[in-house]
């Protein structure tokens, strides 16, 4: 089991291989169908100042945050997968979700020294690892808004790294 603490460095990514089991602690951000395209558009339009957190070394989990907790959504939905590469180009090091990604995304993540981690879709398990949460952007999106989570030992498995995939 490898332990990572945010922010994530290129050296951290270089040391990871497909199949590695991880425990991630520190700050992670949430985003899914409603908000990841907004982040992508801000980057495309050079509006980085509208992004409410520093992307460099960050971790984004593809999830909503509700009273029931968190659990990953399917990452290969167009709204999510199409946002991953530009987010990686701008500093996101780990994307957490579930499901297979296409080959183009896999190779682009490798080029940007970013990886994809899958985690069990078990809300009760994952929610127990949240120390605190704060809504930081897109409140109008409800549970799909961007939240800043302070977490301890979020479990995951490296699914895509360095152009390789478990799928």
N, C-alpha and C positions, 0 to 999 in steps of 0.2 A: 504494500500500500504506500503510495507516494502522497506526501502532504504538500499542498501549495497554499501560499498566502498572497492575497492581492496587495498591490498590483503585480501582474504577471510580467516577467521579463522574457526577452528572446532566449536567454539561456535556459529559463524554465521550460520553454517550448522545445528547444533543441534536445533536452534530456528525456522527452516523453515519446513513447511508442504506442502504436495501436494495441489495445488490450490492457494497457496499464490501468490499474485501479487507483482512483484519486480520492482524496479528501480535501475540499476547497474551503478555506476560511478567509474571513475579511469582508470586504464590501463587494456585493454583486448587484447588478441592476436587472430589472425585468423589462420585457418588451415582447410583444407578439403582433398579430395581424394588424391591429389598429395603429400602433405607434412606430413600429420599425420602418414602415414606408415613410413616415414623417421625418425620422432621423436621416434616412437615405436622401430625401429631397433637400433637407437642410444642407447636407454635405455636397450634393450636386450643385446647389445654388450658392455655394460659398457662404453659408449662414451658420457656420460652426458655433457662433456666439449664442445661437438659439438652443443649442444642445445643453441640457442642464447638468452635465457631468463631464469629466475629463475622460475621453475614450482611451487614452494611452494606457496600456496595460490592464484594461478593464475586462470584466467578465459579464456577459449578458445571458440571462436565462430566459428561454422562450416560454413564458408562463403568465398567467393572470394571478392577481393576489386578491383573495376573498376571505371572508370569515371562515371558510372551510379549509383554507390553507393554500399551498402551492403544489403544482404538479406540471411537468413539462407538456407543452402542446406539440403537435407534429411540426417539425422544422422544415419539411420539404413543401409546405404550402407556398405558393408563389409570393405572397406578401412578405413572408419571412425569409425564404431562401434567397430571393432576389436582393435582399438588403444586406446579407451576410458579408459579401466580398467587399463592398464599399466601406462597411463598418470595420472590417479587418484592415483595409488599406489605411484607415484613420486611427488605428491603435487597438481595436478590440482583439484580445489574444485568445479568449475562450468563449465559444458559443455553446450553451447547454440546452439540450432539447431531446427529441426522440425522432427516430425514423432515418431512412437512408437519404443521402443527398446525391445530386447528379455529379457526373465526372468533372464537368466544368467547374463546379463549386469546389469540389475536392482539390483540384489542381490549383485553383486560385487561392484557396486558403493556405496551401503549402507555400506558394510564392510570397504570401504576406506574413508568413510565420505565425499563423493562427490555426487553432484546432477546433474540432467539434467533439463534444463530450456528451454521451448519453447518460441519463440518470433514470432510475426506476420511476414510473408514473404512480407513485404511492404518496398521496398528499399527506397523510398522517406522518409518515416517516420523514419526509422532507421538511415539513412544517416544524418538527421538533428541533431542527437545526437553526432556526431563525432566532437570533438574539433580539433584534429590533427591526422595525420597518418604518419607512417614511415615504409618503407620496411626494414626488419631486417634479412631475410634469404631466401635462395632458389629463388633468383631473376630469375633464369632460368625457373621457373614455371609460370612466368607472373602473372596474376591476382590471381592465387592460391598460390603464395608465402606467407610467414609468414609476416604479418604486425603487428606493435604495434599501437594500437589505443588508444588515450586518449578520453574517452567518458563521457557524462553526461546524466544520466537517461535513459539508454537503457532499454526499457520495456520488461518484460517477466513474464511467469507464471511457477511456479515450477511444472514440469510434473512427475518427479521421485525423490523421497527422502525416505530414511530410509526403502527401500524395498517395498514401495507403489508406485502406478502409476495411472495417470488419464486415462490410456488406458485400 
